[in-house]
């Protein structure tokens, strides 16, 4: 059985001032924020693993809206 690896995951939260979108790039180890048009290393978020960051996003009412896997 082969494990599927993430390539990218997109999370979105609806806000009164507009949607907030965060894209996790597992290939480059970066996080992109649409609100500030910026891409930073995962470590800059204060989290050491994507799993912990995903848990944080879900606790902040972000919903996963798109997934992309490595082939």
Rosetta silent file (secondary structure, phi, psi, omega in degrees, C-alpha in Angstrom):
SEQUENCE: XXXXXXXXXXXXXXXXXXXXXXXXXXXXXXXXXXXXXXXXXXXXXXXXXXXXXXXXXXXXXXXXXXXXXXX
SCORE:     score description
SCORE:     0.000 S_00000001
   1 L     0.000  126.271 -177.512    0.000    0.000    0.000 S_00000001
   2 L   -95.130  134.578  178.042    1.478    3.326   -1.082 S_00000001
   3 L   -79.893  134.499  175.900    1.108    6.428    1.067 S_00000001
   4 L   -85.250  133.940  179.468   -0.250    9.484   -0.730 S_00000001
   5 L  -105.541  141.608  177.340    1.748   12.626   -0.100 S_00000001
   6 E   -70.532  146.972  169.559    0.284   16.096    0.010 S_00000001
   7 E  -109.219  -53.203  178.482    1.447   18.659   -2.504 S_00000001
   8 E  -146.904  151.488  173.073   -0.827   21.558   -1.514 S_00000001
   9 E  -138.159  139.664 -178.454   -3.850   22.176    0.665 S_00000001
  10 E  -118.014  131.560  179.040   -6.049   25.274    0.634 S_00000001
  11 E  -120.675  144.563 -178.836   -8.036   26.536    3.619 S_00000001
  12 E  -138.848  145.030  174.544  -10.606   29.343    3.624 S_00000001
  13 E  -133.586  129.458  178.713  -12.538   31.272    6.224 S_00000001
  14 L   -79.704  134.958  179.304  -15.366   33.637    5.382 S_00000001
  15 L  -134.908  159.059  178.933  -15.126   37.054    7.005 S_00000001
  16 L   -61.574  -32.428 -178.147  -17.152   40.243    6.841 S_00000001
  17 L   -89.473    5.249 -179.583  -14.177   42.016    5.256 S_00000001
  18 L   123.082  159.888 -178.313  -13.664   39.264    2.659 S_00000001
  19 L   -67.904  142.960  174.282  -12.524   35.671    2.552 S_00000001
  20 E  -106.377  124.310 -178.158   -9.227   34.731    4.121 S_00000001
  21 E  -121.618  134.714  178.350   -7.350   32.025    2.171 S_00000001
  22 E  -128.494  128.456 -179.900   -4.244   30.161    3.278 S_00000001
  23 E  -113.163  123.602  177.195   -2.373   27.749    0.999 S_00000001
  24 E   -96.166  122.155  179.772   -0.028   25.164    2.502 S_00000001
  25 E  -107.698  102.224 -176.699    2.702   24.086    0.069 S_00000001
  26 L   -70.983  -25.185 -178.120    4.155   20.801    1.311 S_00000001
  27 L   -71.959  -45.574 -177.809    6.735   20.676   -1.505 S_00000001
  28 L   -94.826  -10.698 -179.564    8.422   23.991   -0.683 S_00000001
  29 L    72.838   32.591 -176.791    7.539   23.998    3.039 S_00000001
  30 E  -122.534  164.660  178.120    5.787   27.360    2.769 S_00000001
  31 E  -127.261  130.572 -178.785    2.494   29.005    3.695 S_00000001
  32 E  -114.238  132.550 -179.540    0.841   31.622    1.466 S_00000001
  33 E  -112.778  125.920 -179.611   -1.630   34.196    2.774 S_00000001
  34 L   -72.191  -28.391 -174.997   -3.969   35.972    0.335 S_00000001
  35 L   -68.721  -29.458 -178.442   -4.584   38.913    2.684 S_00000001
  36 L  -118.954   11.029  179.493   -0.978   40.058    2.686 S_00000001
  37 L    44.389   53.016 -174.911    0.155   38.602   -0.667 S_00000001
  38 E  -136.618  148.811  174.483    2.993   36.868    1.088 S_00000001
  39 E  -126.740  125.617 -176.153    4.566   33.423    1.208 S_00000001
  40 E  -128.138  157.131  174.166    6.602   32.460    4.261 S_00000001
  41 E   -63.012  148.158  179.332    8.361   29.317    5.514 S_00000001
  42 H   -50.598  -41.809 -177.430    6.160   27.138    7.745 S_00000001
  43 H   -58.167  -27.978 -179.755    8.490   27.850   10.692 S_00000001
  44 H   -68.479  -16.048  178.313    7.604   31.585   10.444 S_00000001
  45 H   -80.969  -12.992 -176.627    4.032   30.703   11.508 S_00000001
  46 L    93.828   -0.115  178.962    5.319   29.435   14.845 S_00000001
  47 L  -111.073  143.652 -177.015    4.410   25.836   14.002 S_00000001
  48 L   -96.852  -15.075  178.196    6.964   23.116   13.280 S_00000001
  49 L  -134.090  149.912  176.309    4.688   20.711   11.387 S_00000001
  50 H   -62.540  -35.551 -179.169    1.933   21.164    8.853 S_00000001
  51 H   -58.951  -45.261  179.595   -0.284   18.854   10.951 S_00000001
  52 H   -65.930  -37.672  179.672   -0.106   21.207   13.956 S_00000001
  53 H   -67.982  -38.937  176.774   -0.759   24.216   11.721 S_00000001
  54 H   -62.200  -42.867  177.359   -3.782   22.481   10.151 S_00000001
  55 H   -59.336  -41.331  177.507   -5.137   21.796   13.658 S_00000001
  56 H   -63.041  -47.572 -179.499   -4.717   25.496   14.456 S_00000001
  57 H   -58.271  -44.511  179.399   -6.492   26.556   11.235 S_00000001
  58 H   -63.782  -34.754  177.880   -9.413   24.229   11.954 S_00000001
  59 H   -69.500  -20.119  178.640   -9.679   25.638   15.491 S_00000001
  60 L   -97.768   16.684  176.432   -9.962   29.100   13.894 S_00000001
  61 L    69.143   25.764  170.733  -12.904   27.944   11.727 S_00000001
  62 L   -80.017  144.125  177.840  -10.952   27.587    8.488 S_00000001
  63 E  -117.276  139.498  177.625  -12.354   24.943    6.152 S_00000001
  64 E   -74.388  126.414 -175.779  -10.327   22.915    3.702 S_00000001
  65 E  -116.245  -13.973 -179.795  -11.554   23.761    0.207 S_00000001
  66 E  -155.887  145.304  179.002   -8.950   22.162   -2.073 S_00000001
  67 E  -134.328  143.450  176.775   -6.375   19.342   -1.991 S_00000001
  68 E  -138.033  129.768 -176.982   -3.572   18.464   -4.380 S_00000001
  69 E  -111.133  152.450  173.543   -1.475   15.293   -4.102 S_00000001
  70 L   -76.870  142.457 -179.613    1.922   14.342   -5.480 S_00000001
  71 L  -105.075    0.000    0.000    1.756   11.598   -8.095 S_00000001
